[in-house]
């Protein structure tokens, strides 16, 4: 299955969330929510993943993202739809 990479501007929002260590709430394409702190974006086996930490570490493939809401007050942005 071929995956479509995120556009650069959407990718930038993920990078900003990681740089500032924003607490985020993700909604995945299957409707599942994931909440935690954005830590890093990694590449593995030609796929990109967002690392989110709460009580555990989540490795979420970027093409599974539907929406990201920033929970920190006064953040650089509040919500992104993928």
Backbone bond lengths (Angstrom), bond angles and torsions (degrees), N, CA, C in turn:
res aa  C-N    CA-C-N  psi(-1)  N-CA   C-N-CA  omega(-1)  CA-C   N-CA-C  phi
1 X - - - 1.440 - - 1.521 109.54 -
2 X 1.319 116.51 128.77 1.454 121.23 -179.84 1.526 109.64 -87.78
3 X 1.325 116.40 135.81 1.460 120.40 178.86 1.519 109.46 -105.17
4 X 1.316 115.77 147.56 1.449 121.57 177.84 1.527 108.25 -96.76
5 X 1.337 117.36 124.45 1.461 118.52 -179.86 1.531 111.13 -69.60
6 X 1.331 115.21 154.22 1.460 120.31 176.35 1.517 110.14 -68.46
7 X 1.322 115.62 151.14 1.464 119.21 174.58 1.529 108.63 -66.99
8 X 1.305 116.04 157.30 1.469 121.22 -177.00 1.527 112.24 -59.98
9 X 1.338 117.62 -39.37 1.463 118.58 -178.16 1.524 111.80 -67.32
10 X 1.337 118.65 -36.93 1.462 120.73 176.21 1.524 110.92 -69.30
11 X 1.314 116.40 -38.44 1.463 121.42 177.89 1.528 109.85 -61.94
12 X 1.340 116.71 -38.15 1.470 120.94 179.39 1.526 111.79 -60.22
13 X 1.334 117.90 -39.04 1.464 120.32 178.20 1.528 111.20 -61.82
14 X 1.317 116.88 -39.57 1.466 120.09 177.55 1.525 110.71 -65.09
15 X 1.326 116.42 -41.55 1.464 120.08 178.52 1.527 111.77 -63.81
16 X 1.334 116.93 -40.79 1.469 120.79 177.56 1.526 110.02 -61.84
17 X 1.319 117.07 -43.54 1.465 121.20 178.79 1.530 111.30 -59.17
18 X 1.327 116.39 -39.15 1.465 120.62 179.20 1.528 111.45 -71.79
19 X 1.320 117.47 -44.37 1.474 121.40 -178.54 1.526 110.76 -59.76
20 X 1.333 116.64 -43.29 1.466 121.06 -178.30 1.528 112.90 -87.60
21 X 1.319 117.01 -4.57 1.468 120.50 179.47 1.521 112.11 62.63
22 X 1.333 116.07 39.70 1.461 120.68 -177.70 1.521 111.20 -65.37
23 X 1.329 114.53 143.85 1.459 120.92 168.91 1.528 105.40 -82.57
24 X 1.328 116.46 126.08 1.457 120.87 -173.64 1.527 111.25 -128.40
25 X 1.317 114.30 157.79 1.458 121.07 170.08 1.517 106.48 -121.64
26 X 1.314 115.43 117.40 1.462 121.75 179.06 1.516 109.55 -98.29
27 X 1.309 115.47 145.08 1.452 121.45 167.44 1.514 105.86 -117.25
28 X 1.330 115.33 122.15 1.463 120.20 -179.51 1.527 109.79 -85.60
29 X 1.307 116.22 164.21 1.467 121.21 -178.23 1.523 112.28 -60.15
30 X 1.327 118.25 -25.96 1.464 120.87 177.68 1.535 111.87 -85.84
31 X 1.358 117.02 4.29 1.462 121.94 178.31 1.513 114.85 91.40
32 X 1.311 117.86 -9.72 1.456 121.75 -178.47 1.528 110.59 -69.65
33 X 1.353 118.12 132.26 1.460 120.42 175.72 1.530 111.11 -91.87
34 X 1.324 115.70 146.78 1.463 122.01 173.68 1.523 106.28 -135.84
35 X 1.334 116.37 127.39 1.454 120.71 -179.79 1.520 109.25 -122.67
36 X 1.329 116.14 140.07 1.461 120.64 178.39 1.510 110.31 169.68
37 X 1.330 115.59 -164.41 1.461 122.50 -179.12 1.525 108.84 -99.74
38 X 1.337 115.65 128.40 1.467 120.71 176.62 1.523 108.80 -69.73
39 X 1.321 117.67 125.07 1.462 121.75 -174.66 1.520 114.19 -111.64
40 X 1.340 117.06 -45.30 1.462 118.67 -172.12 1.528 109.58 -167.72
41 X 1.327 114.56 162.08 1.458 121.76 170.31 1.524 106.15 -117.34
42 X 1.320 115.93 127.84 1.463 119.95 -179.49 1.525 109.81 -124.84
43 X 1.322 115.02 158.32 1.459 121.61 175.04 1.522 107.62 -114.53
44 X 1.321 115.55 131.68 1.456 121.59 178.94 1.527 107.74 -145.30
45 X 1.312 116.33 127.50 1.464 122.10 178.67 1.531 111.45 52.87
46 X 1.338 116.26 44.20 1.468 124.61 177.55 1.531 113.22 63.82
47 X 1.331 117.13 22.14 1.469 122.16 175.99 1.526 108.07 -126.89
48 X 1.343 115.79 149.36 1.462 120.25 179.82 1.522 110.42 -104.60
49 X 1.345 114.30 142.51 1.456 121.31 -177.31 1.523 109.89 -132.52
50 X 1.329 115.91 144.52 1.453 122.68 171.76 1.524 107.35 -98.13
51 X 1.321 115.87 130.30 1.462 120.87 176.72 1.517 107.94 -95.62
52 X 1.331 116.15 123.20 1.461 123.26 179.74 1.522 107.41 -125.16
53 X 1.343 116.07 131.42 1.461 120.18 -179.00 1.520 110.89 -116.12
54 X 1.331 115.05 134.84 1.453 123.85 166.28 1.522 104.63 -135.12
55 X 1.308 120.26 -123.62 1.467 119.66 174.71 1.527 110.95 -67.26
56 X 1.313 115.77 -19.64 1.464 122.28 177.72 1.528 109.23 -138.04
57 X 1.319 116.18 173.81 1.461 121.27 179.22 1.521 109.29 -101.43
58 X 1.337 115.66 129.05 1.464 121.94 178.85 1.522 108.47 -110.43
59 X 1.309 116.02 136.04 1.462 123.54 176.83 1.528 105.97 -114.94
60 X 1.346 116.07 104.02 1.458 121.15 -170.83 1.523 109.66 -112.47
61 X 1.314 116.01 122.44 1.462 120.12 179.43 1.527 109.23 -65.52
62 X 1.332 116.54 133.87 1.458 121.19 -174.14 1.517 113.25 -60.09
63 X 1.322 118.08 -33.99 1.470 118.72 -178.88 1.528 112.79 -75.70
64 X 1.332 118.04 0.85 1.465 121.89 174.84 1.522 111.59 -94.83
65 X 1.350 117.26 -5.32 1.465 121.14 -177.18 1.519 111.12 -78.48
66 X 1.327 115.66 137.82 1.454 122.11 174.33 1.531 110.53 -111.18
67 X 1.361 116.07 -42.33 1.457 120.25 -177.21 1.533 109.65 -153.25
68 X 1.325 116.05 147.91 1.464 121.95 174.61 1.521 107.98 -131.18
69 X 1.314 115.62 125.23 1.458 121.67 176.50 1.526 107.87 -114.89
70 X 1.339 116.25 131.24 1.464 121.14 178.40 1.522 108.46 -88.72
71 X 1.339 116.72 129.54 1.451 121.85 -176.64 1.526 112.82 -95.45
72 X 1.327 118.30 -10.86 1.463 121.42 178.92 1.529 110.43 -73.58
73 X 1.337 117.46 138.16 1.463 118.69 173.54 1.528 110.15 -70.40
74 X 1.317 117.10 150.77 1.470 123.76 177.05 1.528 113.85 58.66
75 X 1.317 116.80 31.50 1.468 120.98 178.01 1.523 109.64 -73.13
76 X 1.316 117.04 164.44 1.464 123.06 179.51 1.536 112.42 -65.56
77 X 1.333 117.21 -22.89 1.471 123.78 177.26 1.516 107.26 -154.44
78 X 1.321 117.44 166.55 1.462 118.96 -176.70 1.524 113.70 -115.07
79 X 1.326 117.15 -36.37 1.469 118.87 -176.52 1.522 110.53 -153.56
80 X 1.323 115.43 144.90 1.454 122.36 178.12 1.526 108.27 -134.52
81 X 1.318 115.56 133.55 1.473 120.68 175.56 1.525 107.02 -107.92
82 X 1.321 116.12 128.11 1.459 121.59 -175.72 1.517 112.30 -92.36
